[in-house]
Amino acid sequence: MDAVALSVESRNITVNERTSVDSLYSKAHIRESLDPRPSTPEEDMQWLAGASPEVVSRVRASLPARQVPAAVLVPLVEHATGMTVLLTQRAETLKDHAGQISFPGGRIEPEDEDAWHAALRETYEEIGLMANFVEFAGYLPDHHVITGFRVTPVVGFVNPDYQLRIAKAEVHDVFEVPLDFILDTANHKSRQRKLGDLTYEVHDIPYGNRNIWGATAGMLMTLRRMLQTRGDKPR
């Protein structure tokens, strides 16, 4: 899924800010930086923080009138050597977003209690990660994608002793990327995209022979911004 827009330029952390890399990656800071509930329609454009009101208005106007609610799990694996992000590569045979790097997730169904439970259900169906290995951390603002989905990203801490059972019809591969690699601006590659007559900047995160882009990269960039600007601050 390709993100509609992302205009936030991530900035480097300086020593004078006294926000150490370790504190940004700590479980306590991550939990404090996230939202305890999904964003509302009035709040979901937070992922365009830093954009002008005109750009935000034009992006909102460009979104499909009908948006299908969906949820994804942003899995942070708690290794002793540091956290990693668990990602999937979608099967090449899928009709939508074939071969793309993504988070496990999908549509929120009527029987799902909420976005968190939808993300857990979809994750289990796709890669076999059981819910008892995942601890709720919080929400990122909803992300809109041009294919007509309103995606609620739910961050969860994953026990490193997890076991997977991959649904090969949906998922080609599962892999982990160190969180410090993802949050390091040296590893971000900016590019321009167009939405009608609107040009905006997005970021890709190349990793080995893979490229994290679109909505997945957008959510990770939002996570980085929230870890830098929130946590231990009143909201």
C-alpha positions in Angstrom: 0.0 0.0 0.0 1.4 3.4 -0.9 0.9 6.2 1.5 -1.1 9.2 0.3 1.4 11.7 1.6 4.2 12.2 4.0 5.7 15.6 4.4 7.5 15.3 7.7 11.3 15.4 7.3 12.9 13.4 10.1 15.6 15.2 11.9 18.8 13.9 13.6 19.0 13.7 17.4 21.7 15.9 18.9 23.6 15.4 22.1 22.3 18.7 23.4 18.7 17.4 23.2 19.7 14.9 25.8 17.4 12.3 24.2 19.6 9.3 24.0 19.2 6.7 21.4 18.7 4.1 24.1 15.9 6.0 25.7 14.1 6.3 22.3 14.2 2.6 22.0 13.2 1.8 25.6 9.9 0.0 26.1 8.7 2.6 28.6 9.4 5.5 26.2 7.8 3.8 23.3 4.6 3.1 25.3 4.5 6.6 26.6 4.9 8.1 23.1 2.0 6.2 21.5 -1.7 6.9 21.8 -3.8 4.7 24.0 -6.7 4.7 21.5 -7.1 5.0 17.7 -7.2 8.5 16.2 -10.4 10.2 15.3 -11.1 11.7 11.8 -10.1 15.0 13.2 -6.8 13.7 14.6 -5.7 11.3 11.9 -3.9 13.9 9.8 -1.3 14.1 12.6 0.9 12.0 10.3 1.1 15.2 8.1 2.5 17.2 11.0 4.6 20.0 9.6 2.6 20.4 6.4 0.8 23.6 5.7 -2.9 23.8 6.2 -3.3 24.0 2.4 -1.4 20.8 1.8 -3.4 19.0 4.6 -6.7 20.2 3.1 -5.7 19.1 -0.5 -4.6 15.7 0.7 -7.8 15.2 2.7 -9.9 16.3 -0.4 -8.0 13.8 -2.6 -8.9 10.8 -0.4 -11.6 8.3 -1.6 -15.0 9.2 -0.3 -15.5 5.7 1.1 -12.7 4.2 3.1 -12.5 0.6 4.3 -11.4 0.3 7.9 -8.3 -1.9 8.3 -5.7 -2.6 11.0 -2.1 -3.7 11.0 0.2 -4.8 13.7 3.6 -3.0 14.1 5.5 -5.8 15.9 8.5 -4.8 17.9 10.5 -7.9 18.9 12.2 -7.6 22.3 15.6 -9.2 21.8 18.2 -8.8 24.5 20.5 -7.1 22.0 17.8 -4.5 21.0 14.4 -4.3 19.4 13.7 -5.3 15.9 10.7 -4.7 13.6 9.0 -7.8 12.2 7.9 -7.3 8.6 6.4 -9.4 5.9 6.9 -9.6 2.2 3.5 -10.2 0.5 3.1 -13.1 -2.0 3.7 -12.3 -5.6 0.4 -13.9 -6.6 -1.8 -11.5 -4.6 -4.1 -9.2 -6.5 -3.3 -6.2 -4.4 0.2 -5.0 -3.3 1.9 -8.1 -4.5 5.5 -8.5 -3.4 5.4 -5.4 -1.2 6.9 -5.1 2.3 4.2 -4.7 4.8 3.0 -5.2 8.3 0.7 -8.1 9.0 -3.0 -7.0 9.0 -6.1 -6.5 7.0 -9.7 -5.4 7.1 -11.5 -4.9 10.4 -14.4 -7.3 10.3 -17.8 -6.8 12.1 -16.9 -9.6 14.6 -13.6 -7.9 15.7 -13.9 -6.2 19.1 -11.6 -3.3 18.0 -8.6 -2.5 15.8 -6.2 -4.2 18.2 -8.1 -7.5 18.1 -8.4 -7.2 14.3 -4.7 -6.7 14.0 -4.0 -9.7 16.2 -6.5 -11.9 14.3 -5.1 -10.9 10.9 -1.5 -11.4 12.1 -2.3 -14.9 13.3 -4.0 -15.8 10.0 -1.1 -14.5 7.9 2.0 -15.6 9.9 0.7 -17.7 12.8 2.0 -15.3 15.5 -0.2 -16.1 18.5 -1.7 -13.3 20.5 -0.2 -14.4 23.8 3.2 -13.6 22.4 2.2 -9.9 21.8 1.8 -7.2 24.4 -0.2 -4.1 23.5 1.9 -0.9 23.3 -0.4 1.7 21.7 -1.6 3.3 18.5 -0.1 5.4 15.7 -2.5 7.9 13.9 -4.5 6.3 11.2 -2.9 6.2 7.7 -5.0 6.6 4.6 -4.0 4.8 1.4 -5.0 5.7 -2.1 -6.5 2.3 -2.6 -9.3 3.3 -0.3 -8.2 1.9 3.1 -8.1 3.8 6.4 -5.4 1.8 8.3 -5.1 1.8 12.1 -1.5 0.8 13.0 -1.3 -0.9 16.4 2.2 -1.3 18.0 2.8 -4.4 20.0 5.8 -5.8 21.9 6.6 -9.3 20.7 8.3 -12.0 22.9 11.4 -13.1 21.0 10.5 -16.8 21.6 7.6 -16.5 19.1 7.0 -19.2 16.5 5.4 -18.6 13.1 3.2 -20.6 10.7 3.3 -18.6 7.4 0.2 -18.6 5.1 2.2 -19.0 1.9 -0.8 -17.9 -0.2 -0.6 -14.5 1.4 3.0 -14.1 2.6 6.2 -14.9 0.8 8.6 -14.2 3.6 9.0 -12.8 7.1 12.1 -11.0 8.3 13.3 -8.6 11.0 15.0 -5.3 10.8 16.8 -3.6 13.7 14.7 -0.7 15.1 17.8 1.5 15.3 18.4 0.9 11.6 14.9 2.0 10.7 15.0 5.1 12.9 18.4 6.3 11.7 17.9 9.1 9.1 21.1 7.9 7.3 19.1 5.0 6.1 16.2 7.0 4.7 15.9 7.8 1.0 13.6 10.7 0.1 11.8 10.9 -3.2 9.0 12.9 -4.7 5.5 11.6 -5.6 2.6 13.2 -7.2 -1.1 13.1 -6.3 -3.0 14.9 -9.0 -1.3 18.3 -9.2 0.1 17.9 -5.7 3.8 17.0 -5.3 4.9 15.7 -1.9 7.9 14.0 -0.3 8.0 10.5 0.9 10.8 8.3 2.3 11.9 4.8 1.5 14.0 2.6 3.8 16.2 0.3 1.7 17.4 -2.8 3.7 19.7 -5.3 1.9 17.9 -6.3 -1.2 14.5 -5.1 0.1 12.9 -1.7 0.0 10.5 -0.6 2.7 8.2 2.0 1.1 4.7 3.3 0.8 2.4 3.2 3.8 4.7 0.8 5.7 7.6 3.3 5.5 5.1 6.1 6.3 4.0 4.4 9.5 7.6 3.9 10.6 8.4 7.5 9.9 5.4 8.5 12.1 6.7 6.2 14.8 10.1 7.9 14.7 8.5 11.4 14.9 6.3 10.3 17.9 9.3 8.8 19.7 11.2 12.1 19.3 8.5 14.6 20.1 6.3 12.7 22.6 6.7 10.6 25.7 6.8 12.1 29.1 5.0 15.1 27.7 1.4 16.1 28.4 -1.0 15.4 25.5 
